[in-house]
Every structure is written in structure tokens, then in C-alpha cells.
């Protein structure tokens, strides 16, 4: 039993595809559209570089950001997003108060005798939740200490992934 088609069959398929697939009309219009898409990509890349430069300059003005950026897995963009949404972190007495501000504290949906599930409250700042989530995923992926802590929580404490 032959598993692969072979070189002869591949050449035959390529020859048939030349005559059956694609449009030979309006190739100049397709080329123009592709050039426009590439120009849009170049513009978006330049704008992204400009925004990243502005974010870097803004982070340099905040005193403790160099210490936070020294943590492996924290990027400038995620740190800027967290600081932009949360404001001055010295206003939070504890890390749990920052989590409450983001709406990441636990709440139980219950009424009378009925006891519901314990779920995330999700009444805080949604963008802060998103930036904290993305920073956490980056820390777990890139920092061995956080990766070990996450593995401990998943396997020993039976927390969700």
C-alpha cells in the first residue's frame, strides 16, 4: 500500500491548478490592493512603535517601575496598563485591595436557605482585570518561580488552571 502520492502526481496537480484556480482578470487591481494593505501594515507598525516609545518615556517618570520591570515576565505595556487603570499603587494597603478594585474578589450567590456557587465578583474595572490577567499569564509562562507557584496551586491546592 502506497502512503504518499509521489512526484508525478504532485506535478500533475500543480499543472491542473495553474488552469483551474485563481482569476487571471484584474491582477493589477489585486496588486494595488495588496500594496495598500502593506502600506497600512507599515503605518500601524510605525504608530505602535511611537506609542511604545511614549509608554516607555512615561514609565521612566514613575519611580518604582524599574523594580517592577526587573521581574522576569512583566512587560512595559502590561505594567503601563496596570498603572494606568489602577493609578498610584501606594494607595492600596494590600494586594487584595487592588484585586477588589479590579473586581477579582470572590462573592457567593446565595439567598435564604439556598447556597450558590462562589464566583468572581466582576464589578470592578474590566480593563484592569484584563491587564492583571495578561501579566499573570506572562509571569507563569516566563518566570520559573511563578510557574512553580502556579503548579503548586493547581496540583496541591486543587485550584483551577
C-alpha positions as CSV (number, residue, x, y, z in Angstrom):
1,X,0.0,0.0,0.0
2,X,1.5,3.3,-1.1
3,X,1.2,6.1,1.5
4,X,2.4,9.1,-0.5
5,X,1.2,10.3,-3.8
6,X,4.6,10.7,-5.4
7,X,6.3,13.3,-7.5
8,X,4.4,12.6,-10.8
9,X,1.0,13.1,-9.2
10,X,2.2,16.3,-7.5
11,X,3.4,17.7,-10.8
12,X,0.1,16.8,-12.4
13,X,-1.8,18.6,-9.6
14,X,0.3,21.7,-10.0
15,X,-0.3,21.8,-13.7
16,X,-4.1,21.4,-13.2
17,X,-4.1,24.1,-10.6
18,X,-2.5,26.6,-12.9
19,X,-5.5,26.3,-15.2
20,X,-8.3,25.9,-12.7
21,X,-7.6,28.0,-9.5
22,X,-7.5,31.8,-9.3
23,X,-8.5,34.6,-11.5
24,X,-6.4,35.9,-14.3
25,X,-8.5,39.0,-14.6
26,X,-7.9,42.2,-12.7
27,X,-4.4,41.2,-11.5
28,X,-3.4,44.9,-11.4
29,X,-6.3,45.7,-9.0
30,X,-5.3,42.8,-6.8
31,X,-1.7,44.0,-6.8
32,X,-2.8,47.6,-5.9
33,X,-5.0,46.2,-3.1
34,X,-2.1,44.2,-1.7
35,X,0.2,47.2,-1.9
36,X,-2.4,49.3,0.1
37,X,-2.6,46.6,2.7
38,X,1.2,46.5,3.1
39,X,1.2,50.3,3.4
40,X,-1.5,50.1,6.2
41,X,0.6,47.5,7.9
42,X,3.7,49.7,7.8
43,X,1.7,52.7,9.2
44,X,0.3,50.6,12.0
45,X,3.8,49.3,12.8
46,X,5.1,52.9,12.9
47,X,2.2,54.0,15.1
48,X,2.8,51.1,17.5
49,X,6.5,51.9,17.8
50,X,5.5,55.6,18.6
51,X,3.1,54.5,21.3
52,X,5.6,52.1,22.8
53,X,8.2,54.9,22.9
54,X,5.7,57.2,24.7
55,X,4.8,54.5,27.2
56,X,8.5,53.9,27.9
57,X,9.0,57.6,28.5
58,X,6.0,57.8,30.8
59,X,7.2,54.8,32.8
60,X,10.6,56.4,33.3
61,X,8.9,59.2,35.2
62,X,7.5,56.8,37.8
63,X,9.9,56.0,40.5
64,X,9.4,52.3,41.2
65,X,8.8,51.0,37.7
66,X,12.4,49.9,37.2
67,X,12.0,47.5,40.2
68,X,8.8,46.1,38.7
69,X,10.2,45.7,35.3
70,X,13.2,43.8,36.8
71,X,10.7,40.9,37.4
72,X,11.0,38.5,34.6
73,X,7.8,38.3,32.7
74,X,6.5,41.8,33.3
75,X,6.5,43.9,30.1
76,X,6.4,47.6,29.8
77,X,3.0,47.5,28.1
78,X,1.3,45.3,30.8
79,X,2.8,47.4,33.6
80,X,1.7,50.6,31.9
81,X,-1.8,49.2,31.6
82,X,-2.0,48.2,35.2
83,X,-0.7,51.5,36.4
84,X,-2.9,53.4,34.0
85,X,-6.0,51.7,35.3
86,X,-5.1,51.3,39.0
87,X,-3.3,54.7,39.5
88,X,-0.8,55.0,42.3
89,X,-0.3,51.6,43.8
90,X,0.8,53.1,47.1
91,X,-2.9,54.0,47.7
92,X,-3.6,50.3,48.1
93,X,-2.9,49.0,51.6
94,X,-2.7,45.3,50.5
95,X,-2.7,43.4,47.2
96,X,-6.2,42.2,48.0
97,X,-7.4,45.7,47.8
98,X,-6.0,46.0,44.3
99,X,-7.8,42.8,43.4
100,X,-11.1,44.2,44.9
101,X,-10.6,47.3,42.8
102,X,-10.3,45.1,39.7
103,X,-13.3,43.1,40.7
104,X,-11.3,39.9,41.3
105,X,-12.6,39.1,44.8
106,X,-14.9,36.2,45.5
107,X,-18.6,36.5,46.0
108,X,-21.2,33.9,46.9
109,X,-24.6,34.0,45.2
110,X,-27.0,32.8,47.9
111,X,-30.5,33.5,49.1
112,X,-32.1,32.2,52.3
113,X,-31.5,28.5,52.6
114,X,-30.2,28.2,49.1
115,X,-26.4,28.4,48.8
116,X,-25.0,29.2,45.4
117,X,-21.5,28.9,43.9
118,X,-18.6,31.1,44.8
119,X,-17.7,33.2,41.8
120,X,-15.6,36.2,40.9
121,X,-17.4,39.5,41.7
122,X,-16.5,41.2,38.4
123,X,-17.8,44.6,39.4
124,X,-14.5,46.4,39.3
125,X,-12.5,47.7,36.4
126,X,-12.6,45.3,33.5
127,X,-9.5,46.7,31.8
128,X,-7.6,46.4,35.0
129,X,-8.8,42.7,35.2
130,X,-7.6,42.1,31.7
131,X,-4.2,43.7,32.3
132,X,-3.7,41.7,35.5
133,X,-4.7,38.5,33.7
134,X,-2.3,39.1,30.8
135,X,0.5,39.9,33.2
136,X,-0.2,36.8,35.3
137,X,-0.2,34.6,32.2
138,X,3.1,36.2,31.1
139,X,4.6,35.6,34.5
140,X,3.6,32.0,34.6
141,X,5.0,31.4,31.1
142,X,8.3,33.3,31.6
143,X,9.2,33.2,35.3
144,X,10.2,29.9,36.9
145,X,9.2,31.0,40.4
146,X,5.7,32.0,39.4
147,X,5.4,28.8,37.2
148,X,6.3,26.7,40.3
149,X,3.9,28.6,42.5
150,X,1.1,28.1,39.9
151,X,1.9,24.4,39.6
152,X,1.7,24.2,43.4
153,X,-1.7,25.9,43.4
154,X,-3.1,23.7,40.7
155,X,-1.9,20.3,42.0
156,X,-1.7,20.7,45.8
157,X,-4.5,23.3,46.4
158,X,-6.6,21.9,43.5
159,X,-7.2,25.4,42.2
160,X,-8.4,25.9,38.7
161,X,-5.9,26.5,35.9
